[in-house]
Every structure is written in structure tokens, then in C-alpha cells.
């Protein structure tokens, strides 16, 4: 009886499912022709389904990574960080230690004589940045792309190029181990200045900083001054383009220099004569020698140097894309002075707290200058 029951069950199963089997397998006449197309269609649907599942998984992983990265960055930035640096002004150095935690920073400055000054601020990083322009959270505490933060623990990814080492977004001068006070303490124009002696002969520039109206390489740059009154000077600047025998850069009318305070003739303002003096740019004579009656060399700054230099070892007035309040020039009476004279001027500029890295040489040898 069991064998019969099994046989009957098998017979029922076979005749119940066999037609469907042949139909699905393509053994019926019409289905045999349609099977390849249907199979390709099903395979395409399965491939699309797998692609959609894979895309969904990838998107989920990306979103998860972004969320985790944001949490890690937020935790790092609001965590504790420390930095140590040295600040030197006019040969006097101080140790600077900054600790930031919970959005508050404390800076302790210890001078050579042992005096300690402590300042507190909100929202600044260990580099000492300002709160008006906070740095992006992806920046570290220095100005390189090594992926470390100010404390050196490697918690931050590399810094973006528009972030400097002070934790702000100005990208000017920061990131050095030596912080710079700009303008340097006590910086000023020459106190005992003889305007008559300064305008007695033409000046030949040996090195200068790039400014918006004059780009390197520099050739045959000369400045000639004619004093018109105790407070006014006519300025005749000449320079060659592309080479010592190139076309003249300055073919227009002379510029005009004015002295706002006759008691301080070393602070002039220079600009086109047709413009009001209020639109002129600063021109400070900060050094001249060898004597007050006879000037053979000098240093001119485009006003007070308020910007930390890129080298971190001095300050500059303005930048290469600025018109007023920018520039640095080394002057000599001799078109081709000795190398010692130029080095002496560089050393003096450094002593004044100026950044020498902005200076570019000016070719004077072989120049033919316009008539004075």
C-alpha cells in the first residue's frame, strides 16, 4: 500500500507540474522562440537591480563617511590644542604659549626678563588667529600641507591654501615658528631728515619690492626729485621694460609729492598731480646716509609696514597688488654701487624690522637714462 500511495502521489505531482515545467523551460512551440528574448530581458532587469543596490550601498557609505568626518573634525576643533612659538622684535625675544579648549584660548608671553603677560580670547585656534575671519575647520595650525595641527598630533587634515598658520583665512605671513609684530615696535620715518639733500641728485634703485604698477624683472629704475617748495616735490620716475634698452615705462607727466607736516619732512605722500593729495600713497624715508648734509644711499618704505612678511622675519608695507601704502626700495646715488653698500642697506632694512624676501634686484648696468 505504501508503494501504491507513493506511485499515485508521484503521478499526481508529475502531471500537475510537468506542463508548467515545459512552459517555463521553453519546450512549447511558441515559448521556445520567445525564450531567448525573455531571458535577456530578465537578465537585464536583474543587472539593473544589482546596479541600483550597489549604488545605494555606495551612497550610504559616502554619507556615513562624511558624517563621521564632520563629527571627528568638530570634536577635534572644540577639543584641546596647544602651540609654542618665539616672538622676536628688534632682537628681543619672548616665548609665546597658546592653549585652546572649549572655544577659549589663553596666550602666555614670557619675556627674557622673566615678566609674564597672559591674554584670553574666544573662538581662536592654537595658532593665535582672529575671530573676525575664522579659518575653515579643515585647516591645521601651521601653514604647510603636512596634515598636522598646531599641537603636532596629526588630528587635522592638510590645510587649504587660503588659511594661514594663525588660524584665520587671510593667508598672509602666518605659519612660522616666529610670530611678527607689525609694524615693528618703534618703527618710524627718519627723524632728522634733510629734504634739500635728498632732492639734490637722482636716485638709482638697487632692489625693490613688486607693486601693482611695477612688475619684475626691473631695469634702469631711477627716481629724480625737484623741490618746488618746502612742502612740495616734483617726482620724475623712469624705468625700462623688458631690458636695459627696452621702451620707457614712464612717459607721462611727473608725479607730485607733498609733505603734510613740515616738521616731519621724511613722511611724504606721492601721486599724480591732477589728483587731490588725499588720494596719494605714503612714501617714507626710513634711512639715509652717510650724513644729514650728504645722502649717498637710503631706504624708502611705502608707509608703515603693517603686513607680516612671507618669510616670517620682518614686515612689509602693502603687497604686490596694492597701489598706495605699498613698496620697499633701496636707493643709491651711484647707479652701480659696490656690493658692500647694497649689503649694508639690506642689513639696515632688516634691523628696522623689514622683510627682505620681497626685494627683487634692479639691473642698472648698461642702462641709458632719459635726460633729467
QUIDAJO-V296944 format. One record per backbone hydrogen bond with DSSP energy under -0.5 kcal/mol. CO is the residue of the C=O (numbers start at 0). NH is the residue of the N-H. E is the energy in kcal/mol with one decimal. If there is no record, write none. Layout:
co=CO nh=NH e=E
co=CO nh=NH e=E
This chain:
co=0 nh=4 e=-2.5
co=1 nh=5 e=-2.4
co=2 nh=6 e=-2.4
co=3 nh=7 e=-2.8
co=4 nh=8 e=-2.4
co=5 nh=9 e=-2.7
co=6 nh=10 e=-2.6
co=7 nh=11 e=-2.5
co=8 nh=12 e=-2.5
co=9 nh=13 e=-3.0
co=10 nh=14 e=-2.4
co=11 nh=15 e=-1.4
co=12 nh=16 e=-2.5
co=13 nh=17 e=-2.3
co=16 nh=20 e=-2.1
co=17 nh=21 e=-2.6
co=18 nh=22 e=-2.5
co=19 nh=23 e=-2.7
co=20 nh=24 e=-2.0
co=21 nh=25 e=-0.7
co=21 nh=26 e=-2.6
co=21 nh=27 e=-0.7
co=22 nh=25 e=-0.7
co=27 nh=31 e=-2.3
co=28 nh=32 e=-0.8
co=29 nh=32 e=-0.7
co=29 nh=33 e=-1.7
co=30 nh=34 e=-1.9
co=33 nh=37 e=-2.4
co=34 nh=38 e=-2.8
co=35 nh=39 e=-2.5
co=36 nh=40 e=-2.2
co=37 nh=41 e=-2.6
co=38 nh=42 e=-2.7
co=39 nh=43 e=-2.4
co=40 nh=44 e=-2.2
co=41 nh=45 e=-2.5
co=42 nh=46 e=-2.4
co=43 nh=47 e=-2.5
co=44 nh=48 e=-2.4
co=45 nh=49 e=-2.5
co=46 nh=50 e=-2.4
co=47 nh=51 e=-2.5
co=48 nh=52 e=-2.3
co=49 nh=53 e=-2.4
co=50 nh=54 e=-2.6
co=51 nh=55 e=-2.4
co=52 nh=56 e=-2.1
co=53 nh=57 e=-2.4
co=54 nh=58 e=-2.7
co=55 nh=59 e=-2.1
co=56 nh=60 e=-2.3
co=57 nh=61 e=-2.7
co=58 nh=62 e=-2.6
co=59 nh=63 e=-2.4
co=60 nh=64 e=-2.5
co=61 nh=65 e=-2.5
co=62 nh=66 e=-2.4
co=63 nh=67 e=-2.5
co=64 nh=68 e=-2.8
co=65 nh=69 e=-2.5
co=66 nh=70 e=-2.2
co=67 nh=71 e=-2.5
co=68 nh=72 e=-2.8
co=69 nh=73 e=-2.8
co=70 nh=74 e=-2.3
co=71 nh=75 e=-2.5
co=72 nh=76 e=-2.9
co=73 nh=77 e=-2.0
co=75 nh=78 e=-0.8
co=77 nh=101 e=-1.3
co=80 nh=99 e=-2.9
co=82 nh=97 e=-2.5
co=84 nh=95 e=-2.9
co=85 nh=87 e=-0.5
co=85 nh=178 e=-0.8
co=86 nh=93 e=-2.5
co=88 nh=91 e=-1.9
co=90 nh=92 e=-0.6
co=91 nh=88 e=-2.6
co=92 nh=111 e=-0.6
co=93 nh=86 e=-2.7
co=94 nh=109 e=-2.8
co=95 nh=84 e=-2.6
co=96 nh=107 e=-3.2
co=97 nh=82 e=-2.1
co=98 nh=105 e=-2.8
co=99 nh=80 e=-2.4
co=100 nh=103 e=-1.4
co=102 nh=122 e=-4.5
co=103 nh=100 e=-2.7
co=104 nh=120 e=-2.4
co=105 nh=98 e=-2.5
co=105 nh=107 e=-0.5
co=106 nh=108 e=-0.5
co=106 nh=118 e=-2.6
co=107 nh=96 e=-2.5
co=107 nh=109 e=-0.5
co=108 nh=110 e=-0.6
co=108 nh=116 e=-2.6
co=109 nh=94 e=-2.7
co=110 nh=113 e=-1.7
co=114 nh=110 e=-2.5
co=116 nh=108 e=-3.3
co=118 nh=106 e=-3.1
co=120 nh=104 e=-3.0
co=124 nh=127 e=-1.8
co=130 nh=133 e=-0.5
co=132 nh=168 e=-1.2
co=135 nh=138 e=-2.0
co=143 nh=158 e=-0.7
co=148 nh=151 e=-1.8
co=159 nh=162 e=-1.8
co=163 nh=166 e=-1.4
co=166 nh=134 e=-2.0
co=167 nh=163 e=-1.8
co=170 nh=172 e=-0.7
co=174 nh=142 e=-0.6
co=176 nh=85 e=-2.3
co=176 nh=178 e=-0.6
co=178 nh=87 e=-0.8
co=179 nh=181 e=-0.6
co=183 nh=186 e=-2.2
co=190 nh=192 e=-1.2
co=192 nh=194 e=-0.8
co=193 nh=197 e=-1.9
co=194 nh=198 e=-1.8
co=196 nh=199 e=-1.0
co=202 nh=204 e=-0.5
co=202 nh=222 e=-2.7
co=203 nh=331 e=-1.6
co=205 nh=361 e=-2.4
co=206 nh=329 e=-2.6
co=207 nh=359 e=-3.0
co=210 nh=213 e=-1.4
co=213 nh=210 e=-2.0
co=217 nh=362 e=-2.2
co=218 nh=239 e=-2.5
co=220 nh=204 e=-1.9
co=221 nh=237 e=-2.5
co=222 nh=202 e=-3.2
co=223 nh=235 e=-2.9
co=225 nh=233 e=-3.0
co=228 nh=231 e=-1.0
co=230 nh=258 e=-2.0
co=231 nh=227 e=-2.0
co=231 nh=228 e=-2.0
co=232 nh=256 e=-3.2
co=233 nh=225 e=-2.3
co=234 nh=236 e=-0.6
co=234 nh=254 e=-2.6
co=235 nh=223 e=-2.0
co=237 nh=221 e=-2.7
co=238 nh=248 e=-3.2
co=239 nh=218 e=-0.6
co=242 nh=245 e=-1.7
co=243 nh=367 e=-0.7
co=246 nh=240 e=-2.4
co=248 nh=250 e=-0.8
co=253 nh=272 e=-0.7
co=254 nh=234 e=-2.4
co=255 nh=270 e=-2.1
co=256 nh=232 e=-2.6
co=257 nh=259 e=-0.6
co=257 nh=268 e=-2.0
co=259 nh=261 e=-0.6
co=260 nh=263 e=-2.4
co=263 nh=266 e=-1.6
co=265 nh=267 e=-0.8
co=265 nh=284 e=-2.4
co=267 nh=282 e=-2.8
co=268 nh=257 e=-2.5
co=269 nh=280 e=-2.8
co=270 nh=255 e=-2.9
co=271 nh=274 e=-1.7
co=275 nh=278 e=-2.5
co=276 nh=279 e=-1.9
co=280 nh=269 e=-2.8
co=282 nh=267 e=-2.7
co=282 nh=284 e=-0.5
co=283 nh=285 e=-0.8
co=283 nh=300 e=-2.6
co=284 nh=189 e=-3.1
co=286 nh=298 e=-2.5
co=288 nh=295 e=-4.0
co=288 nh=296 e=-1.7
co=293 nh=290 e=-1.8
co=293 nh=295 e=-0.6
co=295 nh=332 e=-2.7
co=296 nh=288 e=-2.0
co=297 nh=330 e=-3.0
co=298 nh=285 e=-2.1
co=298 nh=286 e=-1.2
co=299 nh=328 e=-2.6
co=300 nh=283 e=-3.1
co=300 nh=302 e=-2.7
co=303 nh=305 e=-1.3
co=304 nh=182 e=-0.6
co=306 nh=315 e=-2.8
co=308 nh=311 e=-1.3
co=313 nh=308 e=-3.1
co=314 nh=354 e=-2.4
co=315 nh=306 e=-2.4
co=315 nh=317 e=-0.7
co=316 nh=326 e=-2.1
co=318 nh=321 e=-1.6
co=321 nh=211 e=-1.6
co=326 nh=301 e=-2.7
co=327 nh=208 e=-2.3
co=328 nh=299 e=-2.3
co=328 nh=330 e=-0.6
co=329 nh=205 e=-2.7
co=329 nh=206 e=-0.8
co=330 nh=297 e=-1.9
co=331 nh=203 e=-2.8
co=333 nh=336 e=-0.7
co=337 nh=341 e=-1.5
co=338 nh=342 e=-2.4
co=339 nh=343 e=-2.3
co=340 nh=344 e=-2.0
co=341 nh=345 e=-2.2
co=342 nh=346 e=-2.5
co=343 nh=347 e=-2.2
co=344 nh=348 e=-2.5
co=345 nh=349 e=-2.3
co=346 nh=350 e=-2.2
co=347 nh=351 e=-1.7
co=348 nh=353 e=-2.4
co=349 nh=352 e=-1.5
co=352 nh=314 e=-2.3
co=353 nh=355 e=-0.6
co=354 nh=357 e=-0.7
co=355 nh=358 e=-1.6
co=357 nh=209 e=-0.6
co=359 nh=207 e=-2.3
co=360 nh=217 e=-0.8
co=361 nh=363 e=-0.5
co=362 nh=219 e=-3.2
co=363 nh=366 e=-1.7
